[in-house]
Amino acid sequence: MGNFVKHLIENYGTIGLLLVIFLESGILPAPLPGDSLLFLAGFYSSTKAGSDLPHLNLATVVIGSIVVAIAGAQIGYLIGVRFGTRLFTEDAKIFKLKYLHQSHDFFERRGPAAVVLARFVPFVRTIVPMLAGASTMRARAFTFANVLGAVIWAGGISLLGYFLGDHISESLVEPVTALIVLLSLIPPFLEFRKHQREQRAQHTES
């Protein structure tokens, strides 16, 4: 995956980055390397123009990533609203009907926070907008959470790559990216554990 990310940035630059972030934010249900791309794009924004390493424009990377992340998730939400009942079926491999029922209850309890946290979980961030739309989550609440999550995720990770660019070598980019991904999974993991405890408590009471 690391070689793919590097190849994409080196050969397609900001356009490749923005396309992947757009697709991963709610259009294509696949585990794309958004976290690695954002961090590496930020890292390459810290390089000097004319050096052996690629050089990207920081403002374009940060603002562009946030914009396409918001747009991709909003489109995913609208797909869920428009085609949700037909998209989720009992025998589907990805869009199972039981996920739709579970997500409706989850969004009712957690609301916008679930959309923000989902940004930091590969693959989950792709299907959550569709689930939110199909689960009839209010458009205003989703949009607020979508914008907030995009700013924190896309803007935060790319800026982190930029600020760490002066302190790490290219050989350390991949290990540092992996560490960032692991750390970003902590809040969703804690939320999942909390959800499990609540379910066990409900079963005990019943």
Residue frames as a rotation matrix with the C-alpha (Angstrom) as fourth column:
MET 1
0.564 0.826 0.000 0.00
0.826 -0.564 0.000 0.00
0.000 0.000 -1.000 0.00
GLY 2
0.356 -0.495 -0.793 2.85
0.262 -0.762 0.593 2.37
-0.897 -0.418 -0.142 0.81
ASN 3
-0.710 -0.657 0.254 4.31
0.386 -0.062 0.920 2.04
-0.589 0.751 0.297 -2.69
PHE 4
-0.156 0.752 0.641 0.89
0.966 -0.020 0.259 2.67
0.208 0.659 -0.723 -4.22
VAL 5
0.712 0.427 -0.558 0.43
0.597 -0.786 0.161 5.85
-0.370 -0.447 -0.814 -2.18
LYS 6
-0.057 -0.835 -0.547 3.87
0.110 -0.550 0.828 7.14
-0.992 -0.013 0.123 -3.11
HIS 7
-0.723 -0.186 0.666 3.35
0.634 0.207 0.746 6.25
-0.276 0.961 -0.032 -6.78
LEU 8
0.235 0.921 0.311 -0.01
0.967 -0.254 0.021 8.02
0.099 0.296 -0.950 -6.86
ILE 9
0.697 -0.008 -0.717 1.35
0.297 -0.907 0.299 11.24
-0.653 -0.422 -0.629 -5.36
GLU 10
-0.280 -0.934 -0.221 4.53
0.088 -0.254 0.963 11.25
-0.956 0.250 0.153 -7.44
ASN 11
-0.814 -0.069 0.576 2.73
0.546 0.243 0.801 10.59
-0.195 0.968 -0.161 -10.74
TYR 12
-0.118 0.878 0.464 -0.65
0.803 -0.191 0.565 12.27
0.585 0.440 -0.682 -10.32
GLY 13
-0.861 -0.387 0.330 0.07
0.171 -0.832 -0.528 14.88
0.478 -0.398 0.783 -7.65
THR 14
-0.841 0.534 0.083 -2.79
-0.366 -0.450 -0.814 16.80
-0.398 -0.715 0.574 -6.11
ILE 15
-0.185 0.805 -0.564 -5.31
-0.934 0.035 0.356 15.59
0.306 0.592 0.745 -8.71
GLY 16
-0.304 0.012 -0.953 -4.74
-0.027 0.999 0.022 11.96
0.952 0.032 -0.304 -7.72
LEU 17
-0.969 -0.082 -0.233 -4.99
0.232 0.023 -0.972 12.85
0.085 -0.996 -0.004 -4.04
LEU 18
-0.664 0.746 -0.053 -8.26
-0.667 -0.622 -0.411 14.75
-0.339 -0.237 0.910 -4.45
LEU 19
-0.152 0.614 -0.774 -9.83
-0.741 0.448 0.501 12.02
0.654 0.650 0.387 -6.58
VAL 20
-0.517 -0.097 -0.851 -9.12
0.299 0.911 -0.286 9.30
0.802 -0.402 -0.441 -4.01
ILE 21
-0.973 0.155 -0.170 -10.32
0.112 -0.327 -0.938 11.46
-0.202 -0.932 0.301 -1.08
PHE 22
-0.475 0.838 -0.270 -13.50
-0.880 -0.459 0.123 12.28
-0.021 0.296 0.955 -3.00
LEU 23
-0.090 0.431 -0.898 -14.25
-0.450 0.787 0.422 8.63
0.888 0.442 0.123 -3.79
GLU 24
-0.634 -0.265 -0.727 -13.35
0.410 0.682 -0.606 7.39
0.656 -0.682 -0.324 -0.31
SER 25
-0.973 0.186 0.134 -15.56
-0.222 -0.628 -0.746 9.94
-0.055 -0.756 0.652 1.43
GLY 26
-0.322 0.916 0.237 -18.84
-0.347 0.119 -0.930 8.34
-0.881 -0.382 0.279 0.39
ILE 27
0.208 0.392 -0.896 -18.82
-0.961 -0.090 -0.262 7.25
-0.183 0.915 0.358 -3.24
LEU 28
0.167 -0.272 -0.948 -16.81
-0.524 0.789 -0.319 4.03
0.835 0.550 -0.010 -3.54
PRO 29
0.785 0.188 0.591 -17.20
-0.617 0.334 0.713 1.42
-0.063 -0.924 0.378 -0.78
ALA 30
0.662 -0.669 -0.338 -13.58
0.399 0.696 -0.597 0.26
0.634 0.260 0.728 -0.76
PRO 31
0.756 -0.424 -0.499 -10.67
0.469 -0.182 0.864 0.55
-0.458 -0.887 0.062 1.74
LEU 32
0.591 -0.538 0.601 -8.70
0.431 -0.419 -0.799 3.29
0.682 0.732 -0.016 -0.03
PRO 33
-0.038 -0.746 -0.665 -5.56
0.988 0.071 -0.137 4.76
0.150 -0.663 0.734 1.63
GLY 34
0.616 0.384 0.688 -6.92
0.391 -0.907 0.157 8.21
0.684 0.172 -0.709 2.43
ASP 35
0.945 -0.266 -0.191 -4.96
0.090 -0.349 0.933 8.65
-0.315 -0.898 -0.306 5.67
SER 36
0.124 -0.961 0.247 -1.65
0.707 0.260 0.657 7.77
-0.696 0.093 0.712 4.04
LEU 37
0.030 -0.050 0.998 -2.36
0.925 -0.378 -0.047 9.99
0.380 0.924 0.035 1.05
LEU 38
0.859 0.368 0.356 -3.20
0.220 -0.893 0.394 12.99
0.463 -0.260 -0.848 3.19
PHE 39
0.761 -0.622 -0.186 -0.14
0.131 -0.132 0.982 12.62
-0.636 -0.772 -0.019 5.37
LEU 40
-0.081 -0.830 0.552 2.19
0.842 0.239 0.483 12.08
-0.533 0.504 0.679 2.41
ALA 41
0.305 0.256 0.917 0.64
0.772 -0.630 -0.081 15.02
0.557 0.733 -0.390 0.55
GLY 42
0.998 0.037 0.048 1.29
-0.002 -0.772 0.636 17.20
0.061 -0.635 -0.770 3.58
PHE 43
0.412 -0.909 0.067 4.84
0.399 0.246 0.883 15.86
-0.819 -0.337 0.464 3.77
TYR 44
-0.167 -0.463 0.871 5.45
0.981 0.008 0.193 16.69
-0.096 0.886 0.453 0.10
SER 45
0.724 0.438 0.533 4.06
0.476 -0.876 0.073 20.17
0.499 0.201 -0.843 0.71
SER 46
0.880 -0.433 -0.195 6.98
-0.033 -0.464 0.885 20.77
-0.474 -0.772 -0.423 3.07
THR 47
0.175 -0.856 0.487 9.65
0.846 0.383 0.371 19.89
-0.504 0.347 0.791 0.49
LYS 48
-0.144 -0.332 -0.932 11.53
-0.157 -0.922 0.353 22.53
-0.977 0.197 0.081 -1.44
ALA 49
0.893 0.442 -0.089 10.58
-0.116 0.035 -0.993 23.18
-0.436 0.896 0.083 -5.04
GLY 50
0.545 -0.704 -0.455 13.29
-0.733 -0.137 -0.667 21.81
0.407 0.697 -0.591 -7.33
SER 51
-0.228 -0.606 0.762 14.41
-0.861 0.491 0.134 19.06
-0.456 -0.626 -0.633 -4.92
ASP 52
-0.912 -0.179 -0.370 14.44
-0.344 0.826 0.448 15.36
0.226 0.535 -0.814 -5.80
LEU 53
-0.709 0.704 -0.030 11.15
0.556 0.533 -0.637 14.88
-0.433 -0.469 -0.770 -3.94
PRO 54
-0.204 0.729 0.653 7.77
0.772 -0.290 0.565 15.96
0.602 0.620 -0.503 -5.33
HIS 55
-0.945 -0.041 -0.324 6.53
0.242 -0.754 -0.610 19.35
-0.219 -0.655 0.723 -4.17
LEU 56
-0.177 0.958 0.227 2.83
0.866 0.042 0.498 20.12
0.468 0.285 -0.837 -3.64
ASN 57
-0.567 0.086 0.819 1.13
-0.191 -0.981 -0.030 23.38
0.801 -0.174 0.572 -2.73
LEU 58
-0.952 0.120 -0.282 -0.01
0.307 0.365 -0.879 23.25
-0.003 -0.923 -0.385 0.90
ALA 59
-0.603 0.766 -0.225 -3.07
-0.542 -0.600 -0.589 25.49
-0.586 -0.233 0.776 0.49
THR 60
-0.197 0.514 -0.835 -4.29
-0.898 0.247 0.364 23.46
0.393 0.822 0.413 -2.48
VAL 61
-0.678 -0.123 -0.724 -3.77
0.050 0.976 -0.213 20.19
0.733 -0.181 -0.656 -0.62
VAL 62
-0.933 0.277 -0.231 -5.51
0.251 0.038 -0.967 21.31
-0.259 -0.960 -0.105 2.58
ILE 63
-0.444 0.805 -0.393 -8.41
-0.633 -0.592 -0.498 23.28
-0.634 0.027 0.773 1.11
GLY 64
-0.305 0.300 -0.904 -8.89
-0.852 0.338 0.400 20.93
0.426 0.892 0.152 -1.82
SER 65
-0.829 -0.055 -0.557 -8.92
0.110 0.959 -0.259 17.84
0.549 -0.276 -0.789 0.42
ILE 66
-0.813 0.564 -0.146 -11.47
0.069 -0.156 -0.985 19.37
-0.578 -0.811 0.088 2.77
VAL 67
-0.317 0.714 -0.624 -13.74
-0.860 -0.494 -0.129 20.43
-0.400 0.496 0.771 -0.11
VAL 68
-0.307 0.194 -0.931 -13.73
-0.668 0.653 0.357 17.06
0.678 0.732 -0.071 -1.89
ALA 69
-0.948 -0.009 -0.319 -14.12
0.212 0.730 -0.649 15.20
0.238 -0.683 -0.690 1.42
ILE 70
-0.605 0.777 -0.173 -17.24
-0.268 -0.403 -0.875 17.23
-0.750 -0.483 0.452 2.16
ALA 71
-0.182 0.540 -0.822 -18.57
-0.978 -0.184 0.096 16.83
-0.099 0.821 0.562 -1.39
GLY 72
-0.651 -0.134 -0.747 -17.99
-0.366 0.918 0.154 13.06
0.665 0.374 -0.646 -1.48
ALA 73
-0.934 0.300 -0.196 -19.79
0.326 0.483 -0.813 12.49
-0.149 -0.823 -0.549 1.80
GLN 74
-0.447 0.812 -0.376 -22.69
-0.515 -0.577 -0.634 14.74
-0.732 -0.090 0.676 0.85
ILE 75
-0.247 0.319 -0.915 -23.18
-0.908 0.254 0.334 12.81
0.339 0.913 0.227 -2.38
GLY 76
-0.839 -0.104 -0.533 -22.99
0.032 0.970 -0.240 9.55
0.543 -0.219 -0.811 -0.43
TYR 77
-0.808 0.580 -0.107 -25.65
0.044 -0.121 -0.992 10.88
-0.588 -0.806 0.072 1.95
LEU 78
-0.204 0.748 -0.632 -27.91
-0.869 -0.435 -0.234 11.82
-0.450 0.502 0.739 -0.97
ILE 79
-0.518 -0.023 -0.855 -27.41
-0.553 0.772 0.314 8.36
0.652 0.636 -0.413 -2.50
GLY 80
-0.954 0.138 -0.266 -28.55
0.288 0.667 -0.687 6.89
0.082 -0.732 -0.676 0.81
VAL 81
-0.544 0.790 -0.285 -31.59
-0.317 -0.507 -0.801 9.17
-0.777 -0.345 0.526 0.93
ARG 82
-0.122 0.500 -0.857 -32.56
-0.980 -0.198 0.024 8.44
-0.158 0.843 0.514 -2.68
PHE 83
0.093 0.073 -0.993 -31.74
-0.615 0.789 0.000 4.76
0.783 0.610 0.118 -3.02
GLY 84
-0.525 -0.444 0.726 -31.41
-0.849 0.205 -0.487 3.55
0.067 -0.872 -0.485 0.57
THR 85
0.180 0.693 0.698 -34.35
-0.690 0.595 -0.413 1.16
-0.701 -0.407 0.585 0.63
ARG 86
0.955 0.141 -0.261 -33.24
-0.293 0.586 -0.755 -0.41
0.047 0.798 0.601 -2.66
LEU 87
0.190 -0.976 -0.105 -29.51
-0.704 -0.061 -0.707 -0.29
0.684 0.208 -0.699 -1.90
PHE 88
-0.657 -0.397 0.641 -29.74
-0.751 0.411 -0.516 -2.27
-0.059 -0.821 -0.568 1.35
THR 89
0.350 0.734 -0.581 -31.04
-0.720 0.608 0.334 -5.83
0.599 0.301 0.742 0.98
GLU 90
0.794 0.047 0.607 -30.95
-0.512 0.592 0.623 -9.02
-0.329 -0.805 0.494 3.03
ASP 91
0.778 -0.448 0.441 -28.61
0.514 0.857 -0.037 -10.87
-0.362 0.255 0.897 0.66
ALA 92
0.846 -0.497 0.195 -26.24
-0.236 -0.677 -0.698 -7.98
0.478 0.544 -0.689 -0.13
LYS 93
0.324 -0.821 -0.470 -22.54
0.747 0.527 -0.405 -8.53
0.581 -0.220 0.784 0.50
ILE 94
-0.765 -0.637 0.094 -21.83
0.486 -0.667 -0.565 -4.99
0.422 -0.387 0.820 1.73
PHE 95
-0.727 0.549 0.412 -25.13
-0.600 -0.800 0.007 -3.13
0.334 -0.242 0.911 2.08
LYS 96
-0.717 0.452 -0.530 -26.96
0.513 0.857 0.037 -5.63
0.471 -0.246 -0.847 4.27
LEU 97
0.103 0.882 0.460 -30.40
0.095 -0.470 0.878 -4.67
0.990 -0.047 -0.132 5.53
LYS 98
0.583 0.101 -0.806 -29.46
0.772 0.242 0.588 -5.45
0.255 -0.965 0.064 9.13
TYR 99
-0.538 -0.827 -0.162 -26.75
0.843 -0.526 -0.113 -2.77
0.008 -0.198 0.980 8.92
LEU 100
-0.527 0.426 0.735 -29.42
0.104 -0.826 0.553 -0.25
0.844 0.368 0.391 7.99
HIS 101
0.585 0.788 -0.189 -31.55
0.247 0.049 0.968 -1.13
0.772 -0.613 -0.166 11.01
GLN 102
0.307 -0.565 -0.766 -28.55
0.951 0.151 0.270 -1.06
-0.037 -0.811 0.584 13.33
SER 103
-0.701 -0.638 0.318 -27.32
0.669 -0.743 -0.018 2.25
0.248 0.200 0.948 11.93
HIS 104
-0.008 0.774 0.633 -30.70
0.131 -0.626 0.768 3.89
0.991 0.090 -0.097 12.41
ASP 105
0.830 0.292 -0.476 -30.60
0.466 0.106 0.878 3.09
0.307 -0.951 -0.048 16.13
PHE 106
-0.010 -0.938 -0.347 -26.94
0.992 -0.054 0.116 4.10
-0.127 -0.343 0.931 16.31
PHE 107
-0.649 -0.226 0.726 -27.48
0.467 -0.872 0.147 7.51
0.600 0.435 0.672 14.70
GLU 108
0.437 0.863 0.254 -30.47
0.176 -0.359 0.916 8.09
0.882 -0.355 -0.309 16.94
ARG 109
0.793 -0.160 -0.587 -28.24
0.607 0.138 0.782 7.62
-0.045 -0.977 0.207 20.00
ARG 110
-0.041 -0.967 -0.252 -24.95
0.838 -0.170 0.518 9.11
-0.544 -0.191 0.817 18.83
GLY 111
0.822 0.478 -0.310 -26.06
0.247 -0.789 -0.563 11.63
-0.513 0.386 -0.767 16.21
PRO 112
0.897 -0.427 -0.116 -23.41
-0.351 -0.526 -0.774 13.80
0.270 0.735 -0.622 14.49
ALA 113
0.269 -0.851 0.451 -20.56
-0.829 0.034 0.559 12.45
-0.491 -0.524 -0.696 16.64
ALA 114
0.383 -0.085 0.920 -20.80
0.201 0.979 0.006 9.11
-0.902 0.183 0.392 14.81
VAL 115
0.935 -0.009 0.355 -20.24
0.350 -0.141 -0.926 10.82
0.058 0.990 -0.129 11.44
VAL 116
0.658 -0.734 0.170 -17.20
-0.731 -0.676 -0.093 12.70
0.183 -0.062 -0.981 12.75
LEU 117
0.165 -0.602 0.781 -15.62
-0.614 0.557 0.559 9.59
-0.772 -0.572 -0.278 14.30
ALA 118
0.697 0.189 0.691 -16.26
0.297 0.801 -0.520 7.54
-0.652 0.568 0.502 11.16
ARG 119
0.890 -0.389 -0.239 -13.90
-0.435 -0.563 -0.703 9.81
0.138 0.729 -0.670 9.22
PHE 120
0.070 -0.957 0.280 -10.95
-0.994 -0.045 0.095 8.17
-0.078 -0.285 -0.955 10.96
VAL 121
-0.052 -0.029 0.998 -11.87
-0.240 0.971 0.016 4.56
-0.969 -0.239 -0.058 10.19
PRO 122
-0.796 -0.295 -0.528 -10.89
-0.569 0.071 0.819 3.19
-0.204 0.953 -0.224 6.75
PHE 123
-0.837 0.537 -0.107 -13.84
0.309 0.624 0.717 1.84
0.452 0.567 -0.688 4.75
VAL 124
-0.253 0.775 -0.579 -16.30
0.920 0.007 -0.392 2.87
-0.300 -0.632 -0.715 7.49
ARG 125
-0.430 0.047 -0.901 -15.98
0.026 -0.998 -0.065 6.51
-0.902 -0.052 0.428 6.39
THR 126
-0.976 0.050 -0.210 -17.08
-0.213 -0.056 0.975 5.41
0.037 0.997 0.066 2.92
ILE 127
-0.575 0.786 -0.226 -20.36
0.501 0.557 0.663 3.73
0.647 0.268 -0.714 3.88
VAL 128
-0.585 0.348 -0.733 -21.42
0.701 -0.237 -0.673 5.90
-0.408 -0.907 -0.105 6.85
PRO 129
-0.811 0.331 -0.482 -22.76
-0.420 -0.903 0.087 8.76
-0.407 0.273 0.872 4.65
MET 130
-0.605 0.611 -0.511 -24.97
-0.356 0.366 0.860 6.30
0.712 0.702 -0.004 2.75
LEU 131
-0.510 0.395 -0.764 -26.10
0.741 0.653 -0.157 4.72
0.437 -0.646 -0.626 6.01
ALA 132
-0.778 0.189 -0.600 -26.88
0.302 -0.724 -0.620 8.14
-0.551 -0.664 0.506 7.45
GLY 133
-0.752 0.500 -0.430 -28.97
-0.660 -0.574 0.485 9.06
-0.004 0.648 0.761 4.42
ALA 134
-0.466 0.572 -0.675 -30.80
-0.076 0.734 0.675 5.74
0.882 0.366 -0.298 4.31
SER 135
-0.529 0.214 -0.821 -31.41
0.816 0.394 -0.423 5.94
0.233 -0.894 -0.383 8.07
THR 136
0.383 0.733 0.563 -33.18
0.609 -0.658 0.442 9.29
0.695 0.174 -0.698 7.62
MET 137
-0.173 -0.513 -0.840 -30.63
0.907 -0.416 0.067 11.23
-0.384 -0.750 0.538 9.66
ARG 138
0.754 0.536 -0.379 -31.54
0.390 -0.830 -0.399 14.92
-0.528 0.153 -0.835 9.41
ALA 139
0.567 -0.513 0.644 -29.72
0.695 -0.121 -0.709 16.67
0.442 0.850 0.288 6.57
ARG 140
0.669 -0.301 0.680 -28.71
-0.375 -0.926 -0.041 19.64
0.642 -0.228 -0.732 8.71
ALA 141
0.747 -0.384 0.544 -27.19
-0.468 0.278 0.839 17.45
-0.473 -0.881 0.028 11.42
PHE 142
0.645 -0.519 0.561 -25.32
0.646 0.762 -0.036 15.34
-0.409 0.386 0.827 8.87
THR 143
0.628 -0.396 0.670 -23.97
0.424 -0.548 -0.721 18.35
0.652 0.737 -0.176 6.99
PHE 144
0.733 -0.353 0.581 -22.66
-0.633 -0.665 0.395 19.94
0.247 -0.658 -0.711 10.18
ALA 145
0.627 -0.483 0.611 -20.93
-0.198 0.660 0.725 16.71
-0.753 -0.576 0.318 11.21
ASN 146
0.710 -0.334 0.620 -19.66
0.697 0.459 -0.551 16.15
-0.101 0.823 0.559 7.67
VAL 147
0.677 -0.450 0.582 -18.00
-0.035 -0.809 -0.586 19.56
0.735 0.377 -0.564 7.48
LEU 148
0.638 -0.424 0.643 -16.52
-0.765 -0.247 0.595 19.25
-0.093 -0.871 -0.481 10.97
GLY 149
0.665 -0.358 0.655 -15.21
0.105 0.914 0.393 15.75
-0.740 -0.192 0.645 10.31
ALA 150
0.743 -0.378 0.553 -13.71
0.624 0.091 -0.776 16.73
0.243 0.921 0.303 6.95
VAL 151
0.669 -0.493 0.556 -11.88
-0.430 -0.867 -0.251 19.70
0.606 -0.072 -0.792 8.46
ILE 152
0.547 -0.451 0.705 -10.45
-0.710 0.197 0.676 17.65
-0.444 -0.871 -0.213 11.33
TRP 153
0.596 -0.271 0.756 -9.57
0.295 0.949 0.109 14.62
-0.747 0.158 0.646 9.20
ALA 154
0.640 -0.322 0.697 -8.46
0.742 0.025 -0.670 15.98
0.198 0.946 0.255 5.83
GLY 155
0.682 -0.370 0.631 -7.11
-0.241 -0.928 -0.284 19.26
0.690 0.041 -0.722 7.11
GLY 156
0.751 -0.344 0.564 -5.61
-0.606 -0.019 0.795 17.85
-0.263 -0.939 -0.223 10.28
ILE 157
0.646 -0.511 0.568 -3.73
0.391 0.860 0.329 14.90
-0.656 0.009 0.755 8.79
SER 158
0.583 -0.440 0.683 -2.33
0.691 -0.175 -0.702 16.85
0.428 0.881 0.202 5.83
LEU 159
0.667 -0.338 0.664 -1.18
-0.443 -0.897 -0.012 19.68
0.599 -0.286 -0.748 8.11
LEU 160
0.775 -0.406 0.484 0.41
-0.311 0.422 0.851 17.15
-0.551 -0.810 0.201 10.44
GLY 161
0.600 -0.549 0.582 2.37
0.761 0.616 -0.204 15.75
-0.247 0.565 0.787 7.50
TYR 162
0.598 -0.344 0.724 3.47
0.278 -0.758 -0.590 19.25
0.752 0.554 -0.358 6.59
PHE 163
0.695 -0.297 0.654 4.64
-0.660 -0.626 0.417 20.23
0.286 -0.721 -0.631 10.08
LEU 164
0.667 -0.474 0.575 6.46
-0.109 0.700 0.705 16.93
-0.737 -0.533 0.415 10.59
GLY 165
0.946 -0.231 0.228 8.08
0.283 0.249 -0.926 17.22
0.157 0.941 0.301 7.17
ASP 166
0.478 -0.802 0.358 11.07
-0.563 -0.593 -0.576 19.13
0.674 0.074 -0.735 8.53
HIS 167
0.098 -0.399 0.912 11.68
-0.977 0.136 0.165 16.57
-0.190 -0.907 -0.377 11.25
ILE 168
0.315 0.028 0.949 11.39
-0.107 0.994 0.006 13.18
-0.943 -0.103 0.316 9.54
SER 169
-0.723 -0.585 -0.368 12.99
-0.485 0.050 0.873 11.60
-0.492 0.810 -0.320 6.49
GLU 170
-0.112 0.708 -0.697 11.02
-0.956 0.115 0.270 10.09
0.271 0.697 0.664 3.62
SER 171
-0.571 -0.184 -0.800 11.87
-0.146 0.982 -0.121 6.60
0.808 0.047 -0.587 4.88
LEU 172
-0.960 0.191 -0.206 9.98
0.242 0.189 -0.952 7.32
-0.143 -0.963 -0.228 8.10
VAL 173
-0.659 0.745 -0.100 6.82
-0.742 -0.623 0.245 8.62
0.121 0.236 0.964 6.42
GLU 174
-0.134 0.645 -0.752 5.17
-0.315 0.692 0.650 5.21
0.940 0.324 0.111 6.13
PRO 175
-0.506 -0.058 -0.860 5.81
0.681 0.585 -0.440 4.10
0.529 -0.809 -0.257 9.76
VAL 176
-0.964 0.159 -0.212 4.65
0.016 -0.764 -0.645 7.47
-0.265 -0.625 0.734 11.07
THR 177
-0.501 0.820 -0.275 1.53
-0.752 -0.257 0.607 7.27
0.427 0.511 0.746 8.90
ALA 178
-0.207 0.391 -0.897 0.76
0.192 0.915 0.355 3.80
0.959 -0.099 -0.264 10.26
LEU 179
-0.774 -0.128 -0.620 1.14
0.628 -0.029 -0.777 5.14
0.081 -0.991 0.103 13.80
ILE 180
-0.876 0.475 -0.088 -1.22
-0.463 -0.877 -0.128 8.03
-0.138 -0.071 0.988 13.06
VAL 181
-0.278 0.795 -0.539 -3.82
-0.510 0.353 0.785 5.64
0.814 0.493 0.307 11.65
LEU 182
-0.351 0.090 -0.932 -3.58
0.596 0.789 -0.148 3.46
0.723 -0.607 -0.330 14.77
LEU 183
-0.914 -0.020 -0.404 -3.94
0.349 -0.546 -0.762 6.45
-0.205 -0.838 0.506 17.07
SER 184
-0.735 0.665 -0.131 -6.92
-0.663 -0.665 0.345 7.74
0.142 0.340 0.930 15.10
LEU 185
-0.270 0.635 -0.723 -8.68
-0.082 0.733 0.675 4.41
0.959 0.242 -0.146 15.62
ILE 186
-0.907 -0.153 -0.393 -8.65
0.352 0.239 -0.905 4.80
0.233 -0.959 -0.163 19.41
PRO 187
-0.737 0.676 0.020 -11.76
-0.574 -0.610 -0.546 7.07
-0.357 -0.414 0.838 19.71
PRO 188
-0.017 0.777 -0.630 -13.91
-0.866 0.303 0.398 4.86
0.500 0.552 0.668 17.41
PHE 189
-0.431 -0.204 -0.879 -12.70
0.108 0.955 -0.275 1.77
0.896 -0.213 -0.389 19.29
LEU 190
-0.991 0.073 -0.114 -13.68
0.102 -0.148 -0.984 3.30
-0.088 -0.986 0.140 22.63
GLU 191
-0.424 0.889 -0.175 -17.06
-0.893 -0.442 -0.083 4.24
-0.151 0.121 0.981 21.15
PHE 192
-0.081 0.345 -0.935 -17.53
-0.526 0.782 0.335 0.65
0.847 0.519 0.118 19.93
ARG 193
-0.758 -0.251 -0.603 -16.68
0.335 0.643 -0.689 -0.74
0.560 -0.723 -0.403 23.37
LYS 194
-0.875 0.481 0.048 -19.15
-0.346 -0.554 -0.757 1.66
-0.338 -0.679 0.651 24.96
HIS 195
-0.154 0.839 -0.522 -21.82
-0.953 0.014 0.304 0.52
0.262 0.544 0.797 22.50
GLN 196
-0.309 -0.026 -0.951 -21.10
-0.072 0.997 -0.004 -3.13
0.948 0.067 -0.310 23.36
ARG 197
-0.965 -0.072 -0.251 -21.42
0.241 0.118 -0.963 -2.45
0.099 -0.990 -0.097 27.10
GLU 198
-0.602 0.797 -0.049 -24.75
-0.737 -0.578 -0.349 -0.70
-0.307 -0.174 0.936 26.55
GLN 199
-0.053 0.580 -0.813 -26.06
-0.740 0.524 0.422 -3.63
0.671 0.624 0.401 24.52
ARG 200
-0.582 -0.220 -0.783 -25.01
0.258 0.863 -0.435 -6.11
0.771 -0.455 -0.446 27.22
ALA 201
-0.971 0.238 -0.016 -26.69
-0.077 -0.377 -0.923 -3.96
-0.225 -0.895 0.385 29.86
GLN 202
-0.301 0.905 -0.301 -29.92
-0.953 -0.279 0.115 -3.90
0.020 0.322 0.947 27.82
HIS 203
-0.105 0.225 -0.969 -29.87
-0.322 0.914 0.247 -7.69
0.941 0.338 -0.024 27.43
THR 204
-0.860 -0.261 -0.438 -29.27
0.305 0.423 -0.853 -8.11
0.408 -0.867 -0.285 31.15
GLU 205
-0.807 0.588 0.048 -32.21
-0.475 -0.599 -0.645 -5.84
-0.351 -0.543 0.763 32.02
SER 206
-0.023 0.833 -0.553 -34.50
-0.967 0.122 0.224 -7.68
0.254 0.540 0.802 29.62
